[in-house]
Amino acid sequence: LRSKRLGIERIETLRDKALANQAWRNRASLSNQVSNYSMVTRGMRQKNIPAPVQKGWLGHTVDTSVKKMWNQLPLSIKNEANARKAKLAIKNFLKD
């Protein structure tokens, strides 16, 4: 592809990076949503949150997209405290 030769990232990759970085920044509030449940499941161990409502306009909001991206991130990124390391891990996670 031409974009690979020029070193340009695809628009989908840029979007996913922005969503993943925002999800990592919101990790405190997203992690609190997980701890509100008494039963521990495989998803809860991965710090996944229940799927947000995606009907109608709610499916097009940034908040819904950030929550969906949070569930896709590996646990190592969710637990990372250092912003620089988290951004690098997100970049490697979303490599084409």
Beta strands, then each sheet from edge to edge (+ up, - down):
end
